[in-house]
Amino acid sequence: MAMTANGRRIRKHRLKADINVVPYIDVMLVLLIIFMVTAPLMNLGVDVDLPDSNAMSLEQSKEPMVVQVDAGGAYALVMPGDDRPLAVSAADLQARIKAIVNQNPKQAIFVAGDGSANYQKVMDAMVLLQSAGVQKVGLMSEPKHQDGN
């Protein structure tokens, strides 16, 4: 080290190349808390009240795709392996189904029409599926309760 005239040492100050990450961690934790609080409040599903029937369930080797028609006549698409319905328009529904049927012609497709939905809306959904190239469409229902109802 170099010395000055009065005997003091001269120190060379090195620059710190470290990044202070504490503020970033604080921001990340605040965002994590915000997402944890708001995630359960998001309404991702569509309530569909299916009609009752005595029909036996079909055995399927693959999980079916479900087109939901709610009480207002709006469409939602539930993909295999995903329980969250995706709200779609009629044109978007037809385009998505056509693309899926082109890749997999044996894809099982069911229509879940709300029990209080207009029957015409359920039939319109079936016509959309037919025009998209679907050969077989199944209708979903809830099993009847055997308590005398």
C-alpha positions as CSV (number, residue, x, y, z in Angstrom):
1,M,0.0,0.0,0.0
2,A,1.1,3.5,-0.6
3,M,1.9,5.9,2.2
4,T,1.3,9.6,2.5
5,A,3.8,12.1,3.8
6,N,2.3,11.9,7.4
7,G,2.4,8.1,7.4
8,R,-1.2,7.3,6.7
9,R,-2.1,4.6,4.3
10,I,-4.0,5.3,1.2
11,R,-6.9,2.8,0.6
12,K,-8.4,2.2,-2.7
13,H,-12.2,1.9,-2.4
14,R,-13.6,-0.8,-4.5
15,L,-17.1,-0.5,-5.9
16,K,-19.7,-3.0,-4.7
17,A,-21.1,-5.0,-7.6
18,D,-23.9,-6.5,-5.5
19,I,-27.6,-5.9,-6.2
20,N,-29.8,-5.2,-3.2
21,V,-32.6,-7.7,-3.8
22,V,-34.6,-7.0,-0.6
23,P,-37.0,-4.5,-2.3
24,Y,-37.6,-7.0,-5.0
25,I,-38.4,-9.8,-2.5
26,D,-40.8,-7.4,-0.7
27,V,-42.6,-6.6,-3.9
28,M,-42.9,-10.3,-4.8
29,L,-44.3,-11.2,-1.4
30,V,-46.9,-8.4,-1.6
31,L,-47.9,-9.6,-5.1
32,L,-48.1,-13.2,-3.8
33,I,-50.5,-12.1,-1.0
34,I,-52.6,-10.1,-3.5
35,F,-53.0,-13.1,-5.8
36,M,-53.7,-15.5,-3.0
37,V,-56.5,-13.3,-1.7
38,T,-58.1,-12.5,-5.1
39,A,-57.8,-16.0,-6.7
40,P,-60.7,-17.6,-4.8
41,L,-62.9,-14.5,-5.6
42,M,-62.6,-15.0,-9.4
43,N,-65.7,-16.7,-10.8
44,L,-64.4,-19.1,-13.4
45,G,-67.3,-21.4,-13.7
46,V,-70.8,-21.3,-15.3
47,D,-73.6,-22.8,-13.2
48,V,-75.6,-25.2,-15.4
49,D,-78.7,-26.9,-13.9
50,L,-78.9,-30.1,-16.0
51,P,-82.3,-31.8,-16.5
52,D,-83.0,-35.2,-14.8
53,S,-83.3,-38.5,-16.7
54,N,-83.2,-42.2,-16.1
55,A,-80.6,-42.8,-18.9
56,M,-77.6,-45.0,-18.2
57,S,-74.2,-43.3,-18.5
58,L,-72.0,-44.2,-21.5
59,E,-68.6,-45.8,-21.1
60,Q,-66.0,-43.7,-22.7
61,S,-62.3,-44.6,-23.3
62,K,-61.4,-40.9,-23.6
63,E,-62.6,-37.9,-21.6
64,P,-65.3,-36.1,-23.6
65,M,-65.5,-32.4,-24.6
66,V,-68.5,-30.6,-23.2
67,V,-70.4,-27.7,-24.8
68,Q,-72.4,-26.0,-22.1
69,V,-75.5,-23.9,-22.9
70,D,-76.5,-21.8,-19.9
71,A,-80.0,-20.5,-19.0
72,G,-79.4,-17.3,-21.1
73,G,-78.3,-19.2,-24.2
74,A,-74.6,-18.4,-23.9
75,Y,-72.1,-21.1,-24.9
76,A,-69.1,-22.4,-22.9
77,L,-66.6,-25.0,-23.9
78,V,-65.0,-27.5,-21.4
79,M,-61.9,-29.1,-22.9
80,P,-60.9,-32.7,-21.8
81,G,-58.6,-32.6,-18.7
82,D,-59.7,-29.0,-17.8
83,D,-62.7,-28.4,-15.6
84,R,-62.9,-24.7,-16.2
85,P,-65.4,-23.7,-18.9
86,L,-64.3,-21.2,-21.5
87,A,-67.1,-18.8,-22.5
88,V,-67.2,-18.6,-26.4
89,S,-69.3,-17.0,-29.0
90,A,-71.2,-19.2,-31.6
91,A,-68.6,-18.5,-34.4
92,D,-65.7,-19.1,-32.0
93,L,-67.3,-22.4,-30.8
94,Q,-67.8,-23.6,-34.4
95,A,-64.2,-22.7,-35.3
96,R,-62.7,-24.4,-32.3
97,I,-64.7,-27.6,-32.7
98,K,-63.9,-27.8,-36.4
99,A,-60.2,-27.6,-35.6
100,I,-60.5,-30.3,-32.9
101,V,-62.6,-32.6,-35.1
102,N,-60.0,-32.2,-38.0
103,Q,-57.3,-33.4,-35.7
104,N,-59.3,-36.1,-33.9
105,P,-62.5,-37.2,-35.7
106,K,-63.4,-39.6,-32.9
107,Q,-63.5,-36.9,-30.1
108,A,-66.5,-37.4,-27.9
109,I,-68.6,-34.2,-27.7
110,F,-71.5,-33.7,-25.3
111,V,-74.0,-30.9,-25.0
112,A,-74.9,-29.9,-21.4
113,G,-78.0,-27.7,-21.7
114,D,-79.3,-26.0,-18.6
115,G,-82.7,-27.4,-17.6
116,S,-84.3,-23.9,-17.8
117,A,-82.6,-23.0,-21.1
118,N,-84.6,-22.4,-24.2
119,Y,-84.7,-25.7,-26.2
120,Q,-84.0,-23.8,-29.4
121,K,-80.6,-22.7,-27.9
122,V,-79.6,-26.3,-27.2
123,M,-80.7,-27.3,-30.8
124,D,-78.7,-24.3,-32.2
125,A,-75.6,-25.7,-30.3
126,M,-76.2,-29.1,-31.9
127,V,-76.5,-27.5,-35.4
128,L,-73.2,-25.6,-34.8
129,L,-71.5,-28.9,-33.9
130,Q,-73.0,-30.6,-36.9
131,S,-71.8,-27.8,-39.2
132,A,-68.3,-28.1,-37.7
133,G,-68.1,-31.7,-38.8
134,V,-69.2,-33.6,-35.6
135,Q,-70.9,-36.9,-36.5
136,K,-72.2,-37.9,-33.0
137,V,-73.3,-35.6,-30.2
138,G,-74.4,-36.7,-26.8
139,L,-76.8,-34.9,-24.4
140,M,-75.9,-34.7,-20.7
141,S,-78.4,-35.0,-17.9
142,E,-78.4,-35.5,-14.1
143,P,-79.6,-38.9,-12.8
144,K,-83.0,-38.8,-11.2
145,H,-83.1,-39.3,-7.5
146,Q,-84.9,-42.5,-6.4
147,D,-86.7,-40.9,-3.4
148,G,-90.1,-40.7,-5.1
149,N,-89.5,-37.6,-7.1
